[in-house]
Amino acid sequence: MVRVSVENSDTLTEQVAQADDTLIRLLVSNYHKYGNKGIAMRRKQLGLWKQYTWKDCYDNVKFFSLGLLRLGFERGDKLAIIGDNSPEWFWAELGAMAAGGIAAGVFADSSPAEVAYQVGHIDATVVAAQDQEQVDKTLEIIDHLPRLKKIVCWQPQGMENYRHPALTTFAQTVEHGKQFEESHPGAFERNVGNGDAGDTALVLYTSGTTGQPKAVMLSHRQLLTAARMELNDWPVLECDDYLSCVLPGWIAEQEDGLVTSLLTGRPISFPESPLTAGLDLRELCPTCVMQPSVMWENMASEIRTKIETANPLNRLPYRLFLPLAYKAADMRSKKSGFNWFWRALDIAAYLVAFRPIKGHYGLMKVRDAVSTGATLSPETIRFFHALGVPLRQKYGLTEAPVVAGHAADDIRPETVGKIHPDARVKISEGGEILVAGDTFQGYYNDPEQYRKAVRDGWLHTGDAGIIDSRGHIVYYDRLENITELAGGQKFMPQYIESRLKFSPHIRECMVIGGKDRPYVSALVNLHFANVALWAERNKIGYKTYVELCQKDEVAHLVELDIARVNKMLPEVCRIRKYVLLHKDFDPDDGELTRTRKLKRTYLESHYADLINTVYGDGSEHTVNAEVRYRDGRLGRLMTSIKIRTVKEEAS
């Protein structure tokens, strides 16, 4: 018996977990423990928060699971789930597991081709789709998926005239499950009892930055072990509130969201839609928030822009107190010098300047703020710490969900956290981070890829980094991204990019170099909303995004940000030239993964002519690009974009 205890004085949940626990058994246990009294989930719907008890969740999972059996779902079958964060996403996932099957997450914004690849690759027999958009994608490709039998939709609004024989609804499946129980009493309980902790529970896809994403198989035991490791560093209370903002097809949301809630009884709340997540965060004011790094970067950029564009009187408190708050945050991080005098200044800064900001962004009650995905720059973490938000990072992969993370009393902005006591980590001679242990079962239908990734018991992560003297991992970049210049010097693109994105004027960027290139350059996407606000304040006229990004005044603004980052870098690694691109990098154009990571190989190929102009000492490049409008129409964009050199005086 393994005892998972979250030590705190009030109403902390103490879970006693059997070694053969499964996620379904934990759900059943919570149903018996809390019944109709405990809130398991909340969903914002038509402006109101609708609550679901543990009994509601149990009933939906149970009868959906039995409904799947009636549809012909068998032990070992796969259910692919396509949609945004919602209770039905997790009910469908748990229902498939209860039926002896395997759930697989597909990102909601995936194209039909991406859906076809993933659903076909895992041999899914049933797809659970959120709404008409996801159903249309699946119907478009169903003829190419011979194993797919049924599509279950949980928000069928607008589909009254759909008559496809494979299509049914979540509510109908639940009703079929109730009928199935009448003719097969005890079937659900038997299936739950037959489950084993070593059974495959989930198949989750990696980001796919260099090719097709790999399908990672994770067992119940591996998921629960990862969540318990995390709880050792950050205890969770039953009374905590958690807002589900990260895509459920991402391992971070599975571990920090669903699995942690099953272990601790903490409720999960779901925004009305991804577009309203910021407003819902403000309204709910949760104690636990996890967001992708890009959302924290955007929030920091928005706050800084509002401070910079405020009138002088409103800006004055931040001018006075932000430098003091930075110094206090650094003292707390280093555990040195934070005496009663600095504590008093820190409290004054919070009350006068930063409390309204935290309230406006729904961070007033937050005690655990987590960034996941790409690493954040230390500047972004220090900024939030100065505001009084305990933002932390964690390091893990789909194949190894929990490797390192910041503990409550040991947040160091320059690292991704301390190695967990139960994790085995070392650095190879080539500087690669290696992880050992029972972290994942393998890649579905790809044993050869598993043999390449796991050698001599060590998972080769493909990440470059070091372990410092205090046991923290300092993450550098993907090993394959570390680039050598013509002079033999090496630099790490992601290290530079993360610091550039602290600028409120830069949304995304890609840093470029190579053995045939004598210096570093950058392709930059403007943060349009922030730069537009700055342009308005400075009376700079423009008609389109393309026109704005080619303004000399805007280029100078970005150049100052590049110069700030250049000062942190060795001279050979400094950015010499940059381009303000005419469009944002977009997952639908294949430039980003669905988790918003750069697809560098594709980007270098797609922008090859522009990059050649940069290194060919050209001053301007003509773009003739195909444009797809939101209504599906295709057009062409012809424009000239300037190749700009970072001036010596700026650096």
C-alpha positions in Angstrom: 0.0 0.0 0.0 1.3 3.4 -1.0 0.2 6.4 1.1 -0.1 9.7 -0.7 -0.4 12.4 1.9 -0.6 16.2 1.3 0.6 17.7 4.5 -1.4 20.7 5.7 -3.4 21.6 8.7 -6.9 22.3 7.5 -9.0 20.2 5.1 -6.3 18.5 3.1 -7.3 15.3 1.5 -5.3 12.2 2.5 -5.5 9.5 -0.2 -4.7 5.9 0.6 -4.0 4.3 -2.7 -3.7 0.6 -3.5 -0.8 -0.4 -5.7 -3.3 -1.6 -8.3 -5.3 1.6 -8.5 -6.7 2.7 -11.8 -8.2 6.1 -12.7 -11.7 4.4 -12.8 -11.3 2.9 -9.3 -10.4 6.4 -8.0 -13.5 7.8 -9.6 -15.7 5.1 -7.9 -13.9 5.8 -4.6 -14.7 9.5 -4.8 -18.3 8.8 -5.8 -18.7 6.7 -2.6 -16.8 9.3 -0.5 -18.5 12.5 -1.8 -21.6 11.4 -3.6 -23.9 14.4 -4.2 -22.2 16.6 -1.6 -18.8 17.2 -3.3 -18.3 19.3 -6.4 -16.2 17.5 -9.0 -16.5 19.8 -11.9 -17.9 23.2 -13.0 -18.6 24.5 -16.5 -19.3 28.0 -17.6 -22.4 27.8 -19.8 -24.4 30.8 -21.1 -22.7 33.0 -18.6 -23.5 30.8 -15.5 -21.4 28.3 -13.7 -23.0 24.8 -13.8 -21.8 22.4 -11.2 -21.4 18.6 -11.4 -21.1 16.5 -8.3 -19.0 13.3 -8.0 -22.3 11.4 -8.5 -23.0 13.3 -11.7 -19.6 12.4 -13.0 -19.8 8.8 -12.0 -23.2 8.4 -13.6 -22.1 10.0 -16.9 -18.9 7.9 -17.0 -20.7 4.7 -16.1 -23.5 4.9 -18.6 -21.3 6.3 -21.4 -19.1 3.3 -20.8 -22.0 0.9 -21.0 -23.3 2.8 -24.0 -19.9 2.2 -25.8 -20.3 -1.5 -25.1 -23.7 -1.4 -26.8 -22.1 0.3 -29.8 -19.7 -2.6 -30.1 -16.8 -1.1 -28.3 -14.5 -4.0 -27.1 -11.7 -4.3 -24.6 -8.6 -2.9 -26.1 -10.5 -0.7 -28.6 -9.5 3.0 -28.9 -11.6 6.1 -28.5 -10.3 9.3 -30.1 -11.5 12.5 -28.5 -11.6 15.8 -30.4 -12.7 19.0 -28.6 -11.9 21.8 -26.2 -11.7 21.4 -22.4 -15.1 20.3 -21.1 -16.5 17.7 -18.6 -17.6 15.5 -21.5 -14.0 15.2 -22.7 -12.9 13.6 -19.4 -16.2 11.6 -19.1 -15.6 10.1 -22.5 -11.9 9.4 -21.6 -12.8 7.7 -18.3 -15.8 5.9 -20.0 -13.5 4.3 -22.6 -11.1 3.2 -19.8 -13.9 1.7 -17.8 -15.0 -0.3 -20.8 -11.4 -1.8 -21.0 -10.4 0.5 -23.9 -7.9 3.2 -24.4 -8.5 7.0 -24.9 -6.5 9.1 -27.3 -6.5 12.9 -27.4 -6.6 14.9 -30.7 -6.2 18.7 -30.5 -9.4 20.6 -31.3 -7.8 22.9 -33.9 -6.3 20.0 -35.9 -6.9 20.0 -39.6 -8.9 17.1 -41.2 -5.6 15.7 -42.5 -4.1 15.7 -39.0 -7.3 14.1 -37.6 -7.2 11.4 -40.3 -3.6 10.6 -39.5 -4.0 10.3 -35.7 -7.4 8.6 -35.7 -6.2 6.2 -38.4 -2.8 5.6 -36.7 -4.3 4.4 -33.4 -7.0 2.4 -35.2 -9.8 4.2 -33.3 -13.2 2.5 -33.6 -15.1 5.4 -32.0 -14.6 9.2 -32.1 -16.0 11.5 -29.5 -16.4 14.9 -31.1 -17.4 18.2 -29.4 -19.5 19.9 -31.9 -20.5 20.4 -35.6 -17.0 21.6 -36.5 -15.4 18.5 -35.2 -18.1 16.2 -36.6 -17.7 17.8 -40.1 -13.9 17.1 -40.0 -14.5 13.5 -39.1 -17.2 12.9 -41.6 -14.9 14.4 -44.3 -12.3 11.7 -43.7 -14.5 8.8 -42.4 -14.3 6.9 -45.8 -10.5 6.7 -45.3 -10.9 5.2 -41.8 -12.2 1.6 -42.3 -12.0 0.8 -38.5 -14.1 3.8 -37.4 -17.6 2.7 -36.5 -19.2 5.6 -34.6 -18.9 9.3 -34.1 -20.4 10.5 -30.7 -21.1 14.3 -30.5 -21.6 16.0 -27.1 -22.7 19.4 -28.4 -25.0 18.6 -31.3 -26.5 22.1 -31.8 -27.1 22.9 -35.4 -27.0 19.2 -36.5 -30.7 18.5 -36.5 -30.6 17.5 -40.2 -27.5 15.3 -40.1 -28.4 11.7 -41.0 -25.2 9.8 -41.2 -25.5 6.3 -39.9 -22.3 6.5 -37.9 -23.4 9.6 -36.0 -25.0 9.6 -32.6 -24.9 11.9 -29.5 -23.4 11.7 -26.1 -26.9 11.9 -24.5 -28.1 9.0 -26.7 -25.1 6.9 -25.8 -25.8 7.5 -22.1 -29.4 6.4 -22.6 -28.2 3.3 -24.4 -25.9 2.6 -21.5 -28.9 2.7 -19.1 -30.7 0.2 -21.3 -27.6 -1.9 -21.5 -27.4 -2.1 -17.7 -30.9 -3.4 -17.4 -30.0 -6.3 -19.6 -26.5 -6.7 -18.3 -26.6 -5.9 -14.6 -23.2 -5.5 -12.9 -21.3 -5.2 -16.2 -19.8 -1.8 -15.3 -18.6 -3.1 -11.9 -17.1 -6.2 -13.5 -15.2 -4.1 -16.1 -13.8 -1.9 -13.4 -12.7 -4.9 -11.3 -11.0 -6.4 -14.4 -8.9 -3.3 -14.9 -5.3 -3.4 -14.0 -2.9 -0.6 -13.1 -0.6 -1.7 -15.9 -3.3 -1.4 -18.6 -2.7 1.2 -21.2 -5.0 4.1 -20.2 -4.1 6.9 -22.7 -2.4 7.5 -26.0 -1.1 11.0 -26.3 0.7 12.5 -29.2 4.0 14.5 -29.0 4.3 17.9 -30.5 5.7 16.7 -33.8 8.2 19.6 -34.2 10.4 17.6 -36.7 7.9 15.3 -38.3 4.7 13.3 -37.6 3.9 13.2 -33.9 4.6 10.0 -32.0 1.8 8.2 -30.1 2.9 7.8 -26.5 1.2 5.0 -24.5 0.8 5.6 -20.8 -0.6 3.2 -18.2 -2.8 4.0 -15.2 0.1 3.4 -12.9 2.4 5.7 -14.8 -0.2 8.5 -14.8 -0.8 8.1 -11.0 2.8 7.9 -10.2 3.5 11.2 -12.0 0.7 13.0 -10.2 1.8 11.7 -6.8 5.4 12.9 -7.5 4.0 16.4 -8.3 1.9 16.4 -5.1 5.0 16.0 -3.0 6.2 19.4 -4.1 2.9 21.2 -4.3 0.2 19.9 -2.0 -3.4 20.3 -3.2 -6.4 21.1 -1.1 -10.0 19.8 -1.6 -11.1 23.4 -1.4 -8.7 24.5 -4.1 -10.1 25.7 -7.5 -8.4 24.7 -10.7 -9.3 26.2 -14.1 -8.6 23.9 -17.0 -6.9 26.0 -19.7 -4.4 23.6 -21.2 -5.5 21.3 -24.0 -6.6 17.9 -22.6 -4.6 16.1 -25.3 -1.5 17.4 -23.5 0.1 15.3 -20.8 0.3 18.4 -18.5 -3.5 18.8 -18.3 -4.0 15.1 -17.8 -1.6 15.0 -14.9 -2.2 18.4 -13.2 -5.9 18.4 -14.1 -7.8 15.1 -14.1 -5.4 12.8 -12.3 -4.6 15.2 -9.5 -8.3 15.9 -9.0 -9.1 12.2 -8.8 -6.4 11.8 -6.2 -7.3 14.8 -4.0 -11.0 15.5 -4.6 -10.2 19.0 -5.9 -12.8 20.3 -8.4 -12.0 21.2 -12.0 -13.6 24.2 -13.7 -13.9 24.7 -17.4 -14.1 28.0 -19.3 -17.1 28.6 -21.6 -14.7 28.6 -24.6 -11.0 29.2 -25.3 -11.9 32.7 -26.3 -13.5 33.5 -22.9 -10.8 31.8 -20.8 -9.3 35.1 -19.6 -12.7 36.5 -18.5 -13.6 33.2 -16.8 -10.3 33.2 -15.0 -11.0 36.7 -13.7 -14.5 35.6 -12.6 -13.5 32.4 -10.9 -10.3 33.6 -9.3 -8.9 30.1 -8.9 -6.1 29.1 -6.5 -4.4 26.8 -9.0 -3.7 28.0 -12.6 -1.7 26.2 -15.3 -1.3 27.8 -18.7 1.0 27.3 -21.7 4.0 29.5 -21.6 2.7 31.6 -24.5 -0.3 32.6 -22.5 1.9 33.8 -19.6 4.0 35.7 -22.1 1.0 37.3 -23.6 -0.4 38.2 -20.2 3.0 39.8 -19.2 3.1 41.7 -22.5 -0.4 43.0 -22.0 0.2 44.2 -18.5 3.5 45.9 -19.4 1.8 47.6 -22.4 -1.0 48.9 -20.3 1.5 50.3 -17.8 3.6 52.0 -20.5 0.6 53.5 -22.2 -1.1 54.8 -19.1 -1.2 58.5 -18.3 1.8 59.8 -16.2 -0.3 59.9 -13.0 -1.5 56.3 -13.3 2.0 55.1 -14.3 3.7 56.7 -11.4 3.1 53.9 -8.8 4.5 51.3 -11.1 7.6 53.5 -11.9 8.2 53.8 -8.1 7.4 50.3 -6.9 8.2 47.9 -9.8 12.0 48.2 -9.3 11.6 47.6 -5.6 9.3 44.6 -6.2 11.9 43.1 -8.6 14.6 43.4 -5.9 12.3 41.9 -3.2 11.4 39.0 -5.6 15.1 38.3 -6.2 15.7 38.3 -2.4 12.9 35.8 -1.9 14.3 33.6 -4.7 17.8 33.7 -3.3 16.6 33.4 0.3 18.9 36.3 1.3 18.3 39.8 2.6 14.5 39.7 2.7 14.3 41.4 6.1 11.4 43.2 7.8 12.2 46.5 5.9 11.9 44.8 2.5 8.9 42.9 3.6 7.2 46.2 4.5 8.1 47.7 1.2 6.9 44.6 -0.6 3.5 44.8 1.1 3.2 48.5 0.3 4.0 47.9 -3.3 1.4 45.1 -3.5 -1.3 47.2 -1.9 -0.7 50.4 -3.9 0.3 49.0 -7.4 0.0 45.3 -7.9 -3.2 44.2 -6.1 -5.4 45.7 -8.8 -3.5 44.0 -11.5 -3.8 40.6 -9.8 -7.6 41.2 -9.4 -8.1 42.2 -13.0 -6.4 39.0 -14.3 -8.0 36.6 -11.8 -4.8 36.0 -9.9 -5.9 37.4 -6.6 -6.2 34.0 -4.8 -3.6 32.0 -6.8 -1.1 30.1 -4.8 0.1 27.7 -7.5 0.8 29.2 -11.0 2.3 26.8 -13.5 3.8 27.3 -16.9 4.0 24.4 -19.3 5.2 23.8 -22.8 8.2 25.9 -24.0 10.4 27.3 -21.3 9.8 30.8 -20.0 12.5 33.4 -19.9 13.7 34.3 -16.4 12.6 37.8 -17.1 9.0 36.7 -17.4 9.1 34.7 -14.2 10.7 37.5 -12.3 8.0 39.9 -13.6 5.2 37.8 -12.2 7.1 37.2 -8.9 7.4 41.0 -8.6 3.6 41.2 -9.0 3.2 38.7 -6.2 2.3 35.7 -8.5 4.3 32.5 -7.5 4.8 31.5 -11.1 6.9 28.3 -11.5 8.1 26.0 -14.3 8.2 22.2 -14.5 10.1 20.0 -16.9 8.7 16.8 -18.3 7.8 15.1 -21.6 4.9 13.2 -22.9 7.1 10.1 -22.4 8.2 11.2 -18.9 5.5 13.5 -17.4 7.3 14.5 -14.3 11.1 14.9 -14.2 11.8 18.2 -12.5 9.8 21.2 -11.1 10.0 24.1 -8.8 9.0 23.4 -5.2 7.1 26.1 -3.3 10.1 27.3 -1.4 12.7 26.8 -4.2 11.7 28.7 -7.3 14.7 29.8 -9.3 13.8 31.7 -12.5 16.8 30.5 -14.5 16.0 26.8 -14.1 13.0 24.5 -14.9 13.1 23.2 -11.3 14.8 20.6 -9.1 14.9 17.0 -10.1 12.2 15.1 -8.3 13.5 12.7 -5.7 11.9 9.7 -7.4 13.2 10.6 -10.9 16.6 9.3 -12.2 18.3 11.9 -14.4 21.7 12.3 -15.9 23.5 14.3 -18.6 25.1 12.5 -21.4 28.6 13.3 -22.7 26.9 15.1 -25.5 25.0 17.3 -23.1 21.6 15.5 -23.6 19.2 15.1 -20.7 18.6 11.4 -20.0 15.7 10.0 -17.8 15.4 6.5 -16.5 12.4 4.7 -14.9 9.0 3.3 -15.7 7.8 6.5 -17.4 5.9 5.2 -20.5 5.0 2.0 -22.2 6.2 2.7 -25.7 5.1 4.3 -29.0 1.9 2.8 -30.4 2.6 0.7 -33.5 6.2 1.9 -33.6 8.6 -0.4 -31.6 11.6 0.7 -33.6 11.1 4.3 -32.5 10.9 3.2 -28.9 14.2 1.3 -29.3 15.8 4.5 -30.6 14.5 6.6 -27.8 15.2 4.2 -24.9 18.7 2.7 -24.9 20.2 0.9 -21.9 17.2 1.8 -19.8 17.6 5.6 -20.4 15.1 7.7 -22.3 17.0 10.0 -24.6 14.9 13.2 -24.4 16.6 15.1 -27.2 16.9 18.1 -24.9 20.1 19.8 -24.0 20.8 21.1 -20.5 22.9 20.8 -17.3 22.2 19.9 -13.7 23.5 22.7 -11.4 25.0 22.3 -8.0 21.6 22.5 -6.2 20.1 19.7 -8.3 18.1 22.0 -10.6 17.9 21.4 -14.4 19.0 24.3 -16.5 17.3 23.8 -19.9 19.0 25.1 -23.0 17.2 23.9 -26.1 16.4 20.9 -28.2 19.8 19.2 -28.9 19.1 19.3 -32.7 18.4 23.0 -32.6 21.8 24.0 -31.1 23.4 25.7 -34.1 26.9 26.2 -35.3 27.9 29.4 -37.1 30.4 29.6 -40.0 33.2 30.5 -37.5 32.5 27.4 -35.4 30.8 29.1 -32.5 27.6 27.5 -31.2 24.4 29.2 -30.0 21.0 28.1 -28.7 18.1 29.6 -30.6 15.4 29.0 -27.9 17.5 30.7 -25.3 17.5 33.9 -27.3 13.9 33.5 -28.5 12.5 33.2 -25.0 14.2 36.4 -23.9 13.0 38.3 -27.0 9.4 37.2 -26.3 9.5 39.0 -22.9 9.2 42.2 -25.1 5.6 43.4 -25.2 6.1 44.1 -28.9 7.1 40.6 -30.0 4.6 37.7 -30.1 6.8 35.1 -31.7 10.2 34.9 -33.4 12.7 32.4 -34.9 16.4 32.9 -34.5 18.5 31.7 -37.5 22.1 30.7 -38.0 24.1 27.9 -39.6 27.5 26.6 -40.7 27.2 28.6 -43.9 26.0 31.7 -42.1 28.5 34.1 -40.4 26.1 35.7 -37.9 22.7 35.3 -36.2 19.5 36.8 -37.6 15.8 36.7 -36.6 12.4 36.5 -38.1 10.0 38.4 -35.9 6.2 38.4 -35.5 4.8 41.6 -34.0 2.4 41.5 -31.1 -0.2 43.4 -33.1 -2.6 44.5 -30.3 0.2 45.9 -28.2 2.1 47.6 -31.1 -1.2 49.0 -32.5 -1.9 50.6 -29.1 1.6 52.1 -29.1 1.2 53.3 -32.7 -2.1 55.0 -31.8 -0.5 56.7 -28.7 2.3 57.9 -30.9 0.1 59.1 -33.8 1.5 56.6 -36.3 -1.0 55.9 -39.0 -1.5 52.5 -40.8 -4.2 50.6 -42.6 -3.1 47.0 -42.3 -0.9 44.7 -40.2 1.5 44.5 -43.2 1.8 48.2 -43.4 2.3 48.6 -39.6 5.1 46.0 -39.4 7.1 47.9 -42.1 7.0 51.2 -40.3 10.5 52.5 -39.4 9.2 53.7 -36.0 8.0 50.2 -35.3 11.3 48.6 -36.4 13.1 50.9 -34.1 10.9 49.8 -31.2 11.7 46.2 -31.9 15.4 46.9 -32.5 15.6 48.3 -28.9 14.2 45.0 -27.6 16.8 43.1 -29.7 19.6 45.3 -28.4 18.4 44.6 -24.8 18.8 40.8 -25.4 22.0 41.2 -27.3 23.6 42.7 -24.2 23.0 39.4 -22.4 24.8 37.4 -25.2 28.4 36.7 -26.2 29.2 39.0 -29.2 29.3 36.1 -31.7 25.8 35.1 -30.7 24.2 38.5 -31.1 21.5 39.2 -33.6 22.9 41.3 -36.5 19.9 41.4 -38.8 16.1 40.9 -38.4 12.9 41.0 -40.5 9.4 42.0 -39.3 7.3 39.4 -41.0 4.1 40.2 -42.9 2.1 37.5 -41.1 2.1 35.5 -37.8 3.4 32.0 -37.7 0.3 29.8 -37.8 -0.3 26.1 -37.0 -2.8 25.9 -39.9 0.1 26.8 -42.2 2.3 24.1 -40.8 4.6 26.7 -39.2 3.8 25.8 -35.5 2.8 22.6 -33.8 -0.7 22.4 -32.2 1.1 23.2 -28.9 2.5 26.4 -30.5 6.1 25.2 -30.9 8.2 26.3 -33.9 8.5 23.8 -36.7 12.0 25.0 -37.5 12.7 22.7 -40.5 9.5 23.7 -42.2 10.0 27.4 -41.5 13.6 27.4 -42.8 12.3 25.7 -46.0 9.2 27.9 -46.3 11.1 31.2 -45.8 14.3 30.0 -47.7 14.2 32.8 -50.3 13.8 35.4 -47.6 16.6 33.9 -45.5 18.8 33.8 -48.5 18.1 37.6 -49.0 19.0 38.3 -45.4 22.4 36.5 -45.8 22.9 37.8 -49.3 23.1 41.3 -48.0 19.8 42.4 -49.6 17.9 45.3 -48.2 14.4 44.3 -49.3 12.5 41.1 -50.2 9.4 40.8 -52.2 6.8 38.4 -50.8 4.3 36.7 -53.1 2.3 34.4 -50.8 -0.9 32.5 -51.0 -3.4 33.6 -48.3 -6.3 31.6 -47.0 -9.2 33.7 -45.6 -11.4 32.6 -42.7 -14.2 31.7 -45.1 -12.0 29.3 -47.0 -11.3 31.6 -50.0 -7.7 31.7 -51.4 -5.9 34.9 -52.4 -2.4 36.2 -53.0 -0.5 38.8 -51.0 2.3 40.7 -52.7 4.4 43.1 -50.6 7.9 44.1 -49.9 9.5 43.6 -46.5 12.7 45.3 -45.3 15.8 43.5 -44.2 17.0 45.5 -41.2 20.4 45.7 -39.5 20.8 46.1 -35.7 22.7 49.4 -35.4 25.8 49.5 -33.2 24.4 52.4 -31.1 21.3 50.4 -30.3 23.4 47.5 -29.0 
